[in-house]
């Protein structure tokens, strides 16, 4: 088996919202919130996935000069600093390398510009060019997105160099035919409202309508296309029970551990088999 170079791409602000790398309130006690990256590192160190993939880069898109990003990662900052909370243990190592040494910033600075403006569109194209160049420099074979809060365009268009080489791990079922479908940034919230018999029709106001309760959610490992979690699903897992009185972090913890982590590990294993 020839090892594939794996690059992991995320938004720190998404992991910060999950309280990654720290204990969170869970019913009458606390549980450690393992980030997806920390789980992936463990899988590469301790399972056969490490024979299939070499983690060569960890890219984040957060913009240090964006005031909103500064506020969203205020508890963590934009890099691991001595004595400060971070998204995973400061000494975390993957396949003998310090994870902190693999961190690379490719900021999506276009988000500061008015949406839909010519400058915004040009800035988005520039971001994707910089991300493309970083992936080429890292000699990436496979790219895993986790909580990247931007939609890719040119990078994943049919015929582009990284088309069908970029995968997303999503905390919800993305198959359109599934009654448990939960796409988009509010997937976990949608699942929680759904277990309470409510469907959100307007996220700005949290206006809801009644719906049939669903008490399960899961995760999907899918190819990235130009849509919102609409790419072909390689593997998904539907094993997360929802209680209507769960908090969002309790459900997030449950879904990570029961569905998302298995979907990532098993999906990467399937991808390696296909490559061979």
RALINZI-V802210 format. One record per residue. RES is the residue in one small letter. SS is DSSP state (H for helix, E for strand, L for the rest). PSI is psi in whole degrees, 0 to 359 (NA if undefined). NEAR is the number of other ideal C-beta (glycine too) atoms within 8 Angstrom. Layout:
res:RES ss:SS psi:PSI near:NEAR
res:RES ss:SS psi:PSI near:NEAR
This chain:
res:x ss:L psi:126 near:6
res:x ss:L psi:126 near:3
res:x ss:L psi:142 near:8
res:x ss:E psi:140 near:11
res:x ss:E psi:123 near:12
res:x ss:E psi:130 near:14
res:x ss:E psi:134 near:15
res:x ss:E psi:131 near:13
res:x ss:E psi:129 near:13
res:x ss:E psi:173 near:16
res:x ss:L psi:120 near:12
res:x ss:H psi:325 near:12
res:x ss:H psi:332 near:11
res:x ss:H psi:316 near:12
res:x ss:H psi:325 near:15
res:x ss:H psi:323 near:13
res:x ss:H psi:331 near:7
res:x ss:L psi:357 near:10
res:x ss:L psi:39 near:9
res:x ss:L psi:143 near:12
res:x ss:L psi:11 near:14
res:x ss:L psi:162 near:8
res:x ss:E psi:143 near:6
res:x ss:E psi:153 near:11
res:x ss:E psi:131 near:7
res:x ss:E psi:105 near:9
res:x ss:L psi:243 near:5
res:x ss:L psi:18 near:2
res:x ss:E psi:196 near:5
res:x ss:E psi:151 near:7
res:x ss:E psi:145 near:8
res:x ss:E psi:130 near:7
res:x ss:L psi:98 near:15
res:x ss:L psi:126 near:11
res:x ss:L psi:159 near:12
res:x ss:H psi:322 near:15
res:x ss:H psi:316 near:14
res:x ss:H psi:320 near:14
res:x ss:H psi:315 near:12
res:x ss:H psi:317 near:12
res:x ss:H psi:315 near:14
res:x ss:H psi:319 near:8
res:x ss:H psi:321 near:13
res:x ss:H psi:329 near:14
res:x ss:H psi:325 near:10
res:x ss:H psi:358 near:6
res:x ss:L psi:172 near:8
res:x ss:L psi:348 near:6
res:x ss:H psi:330 near:12
res:x ss:H psi:343 near:11
res:x ss:H psi:345 near:6
res:x ss:H psi:332 near:11
res:x ss:E psi:148 near:13
res:x ss:E psi:115 near:8
res:x ss:E psi:116 near:15
res:x ss:E psi:351 near:10
res:x ss:E psi:147 near:11
res:x ss:E psi:106 near:13
res:x ss:E psi:136 near:13
res:x ss:E psi:150 near:13
res:x ss:L psi:1 near:15
res:x ss:L psi:147 near:14
res:x ss:L psi:112 near:11
res:x ss:L psi:342 near:9
res:x ss:L psi:6 near:5
res:x ss:L psi:118 near:12
res:x ss:H psi:325 near:5
res:x ss:H psi:317 near:6
res:x ss:H psi:319 near:11
res:x ss:H psi:317 near:9
res:x ss:H psi:321 near:7
res:x ss:H psi:331 near:9
res:x ss:L psi:21 near:13
res:x ss:L psi:326 near:7
res:x ss:L psi:344 near:5
res:x ss:L psi:322 near:12
res:x ss:L psi:189 near:7
res:x ss:L psi:4 near:9
res:x ss:L psi:159 near:6
res:x ss:L psi:122 near:7
res:x ss:L psi:144 near:7
res:x ss:L psi:133 near:4
res:x ss:L psi:5 near:3
res:x ss:L psi:146 near:8
res:x ss:L psi:139 near:6
res:x ss:L psi:172 near:10
res:x ss:L psi:351 near:11
res:x ss:L psi:166 near:12
res:x ss:L psi:136 near:7
res:x ss:L psi:331 near:8
res:x ss:L psi:15 near:5
res:x ss:L psi:133 near:11
res:x ss:E psi:145 near:10
res:x ss:E psi:121 near:11
res:x ss:L psi:39 near:9
res:x ss:L psi:355 near:4
res:x ss:E psi:147 near:9
res:x ss:E psi:126 near:8
res:x ss:H psi:323 near:13
res:x ss:H psi:334 near:9
res:x ss:H psi:348 near:6
res:x ss:H psi:353 near:12
res:x ss:E psi:133 near:10
res:x ss:E psi:136 near:9
res:x ss:E psi:123 near:9
res:x ss:L psi:82 near:11
res:x ss:L psi:138 near:10
res:x ss:L psi:70 near:11
res:x ss:H psi:340 near:10
res:x ss:H psi:341 near:12
res:x ss:H psi:345 near:8
res:x ss:H psi:343 near:7
res:x ss:L psi:156 near:9
res:x ss:L psi:125 near:6
res:x ss:L psi:133 near:5
res:x ss:L psi:350 near:5
res:x ss:L psi:162 near:8
res:x ss:H psi:324 near:5
res:x ss:H psi:321 near:9
res:x ss:H psi:314 near:12
res:x ss:H psi:315 near:9
res:x ss:H psi:322 near:9
res:x ss:H psi:322 near:11
res:x ss:H psi:318 near:12
res:x ss:H psi:320 near:10
res:x ss:H psi:319 near:9
res:x ss:H psi:315 near:15
res:x ss:H psi:326 near:12
res:x ss:H psi:317 near:9
res:x ss:H psi:321 near:9
res:x ss:H psi:318 near:13
res:x ss:H psi:312 near:12
res:x ss:H psi:324 near:8
res:x ss:H psi:317 near:12
res:x ss:H psi:321 near:11
res:x ss:H psi:316 near:9
res:x ss:H psi:325 near:6
res:x ss:L psi:355 near:10
res:x ss:L psi:46 near:7
res:x ss:L psi:132 near:14
res:x ss:L psi:318 near:8
res:x ss:E psi:139 near:13
res:x ss:E psi:131 near:13
res:x ss:E psi:121 near:14
res:x ss:E psi:137 near:12
res:x ss:E psi:108 near:12
res:x ss:L psi:30 near:9
res:x ss:L psi:117 near:12
res:x ss:L psi:35 near:8
res:x ss:L psi:154 near:10
res:x ss:L psi:130 near:6
res:x ss:L psi:144 near:11
res:x ss:L psi:278 near:10
res:x ss:H psi:325 near:10
res:x ss:H psi:330 near:12
res:x ss:H psi:10 near:13
res:x ss:L psi:147 near:9
res:x ss:L psi:131 near:4
res:x ss:L psi:347 near:4
res:x ss:L psi:152 near:9
res:x ss:L psi:328 near:6
res:x ss:L psi:10 near:11
res:x ss:L psi:135 near:11
res:x ss:L psi:21 near:4
res:x ss:L psi:359 near:9
res:x ss:E psi:123 near:13
res:x ss:E psi:154 near:14
res:x ss:E psi:138 near:15
res:x ss:E psi:118 near:15
res:x ss:E psi:135 near:12
res:x ss:L psi:56 near:13
res:x ss:L psi:161 near:17
res:x ss:E psi:131 near:13
res:x ss:L psi:355 near:15
res:x ss:L psi:126 near:9
res:x ss:L psi:333 near:6
res:x ss:L psi:355 near:4
res:x ss:L psi:136 near:8
res:x ss:L psi:346 near:4
res:x ss:L psi:13 near:12
res:x ss:E psi:129 near:11
res:x ss:L psi:91 near:14
res:x ss:L psi:167 near:10
res:x ss:L psi:180 near:8
res:x ss:L psi:339 near:4
res:x ss:L psi:24 near:8
res:x ss:H psi:313 near:14
res:x ss:H psi:318 near:14
res:x ss:H psi:318 near:9
res:x ss:H psi:319 near:13
res:x ss:H psi:320 near:17
res:x ss:H psi:314 near:12
res:x ss:H psi:321 near:11
res:x ss:H psi:323 near:15
res:x ss:H psi:341 near:13
res:x ss:L psi:7 near:8
res:x ss:L psi:29 near:8
res:x ss:E psi:141 near:10
res:x ss:E psi:127 near:10
res:x ss:E psi:127 near:12
res:x ss:E psi:344 near:6
res:x ss:E psi:109 near:7
res:x ss:L psi:339 near:6
res:x ss:L psi:324 near:4
res:x ss:L psi:351 near:5
res:x ss:L psi:28 near:7
res:x ss:E psi:136 near:7
res:x ss:E psi:166 near:9
res:x ss:E psi:155 near:7
res:x ss:E psi:148 near:6
res:x ss:L psi:168 near:8
res:x ss:L psi:126 near:4
res:x ss:L psi:142 near:9
res:x ss:L psi:130 near:11
res:x ss:L psi:22 near:7
res:x ss:E psi:148 near:10
res:x ss:E psi:179 near:18
res:x ss:E psi:211 near:15
res:x ss:E psi:154 near:17
res:x ss:E psi:140 near:16
res:x ss:E psi:108 near:16
res:x ss:E psi:157 near:14
res:x ss:E psi:146 near:11
res:x ss:L psi:129 near:10
res:x ss:L psi:199 near:8
res:x ss:L psi:0 near:7
res:x ss:L psi:188 near:7
res:x ss:L psi:101 near:6
res:x ss:L psi:38 near:13
res:x ss:L psi:1 near:8
res:x ss:L psi:163 near:12
res:x ss:L psi:132 near:6
res:x ss:E psi:125 near:11
res:x ss:E psi:319 near:10
res:x ss:E psi:141 near:10
res:x ss:E psi:161 near:13
res:x ss:E psi:130 near:12
res:x ss:E psi:82 near:11
res:x ss:E psi:19 near:9
res:x ss:E psi:113 near:14
res:x ss:E psi:142 near:8
res:x ss:L psi:131 near:15
res:x ss:L psi:136 near:7
res:x ss:L psi:338 near:7
res:x ss:L psi:10 near:3
res:x ss:L psi:147 near:11
res:x ss:L psi:168 near:6
res:x ss:H psi:323 near:9
res:x ss:H psi:328 near:12
res:x ss:H psi:316 near:11
res:x ss:H psi:321 near:15
res:x ss:H psi:315 near:12
res:x ss:H psi:313 near:12
res:x ss:H psi:317 near:12
res:x ss:H psi:322 near:16
res:x ss:H psi:308 near:14
res:x ss:H psi:330 near:8
res:x ss:H psi:333 near:11
res:x ss:H psi:311 near:15
res:x ss:H psi:313 near:14
res:x ss:H psi:313 near:11
res:x ss:H psi:321 near:11
res:x ss:H psi:321 near:16
res:x ss:H psi:310 near:16
res:x ss:H psi:312 near:11
res:x ss:H psi:325 near:11
res:x ss:H psi:317 near:13
res:x ss:H psi:323 near:15
res:x ss:H psi:317 near:11
res:x ss:H psi:320 near:10
res:x ss:H psi:320 near:11
res:x ss:H psi:320 near:13
res:x ss:H psi:319 near:7
res:x ss:H psi:321 near:6
res:x ss:H psi:320 near:7
res:x ss:L psi:NA near:5
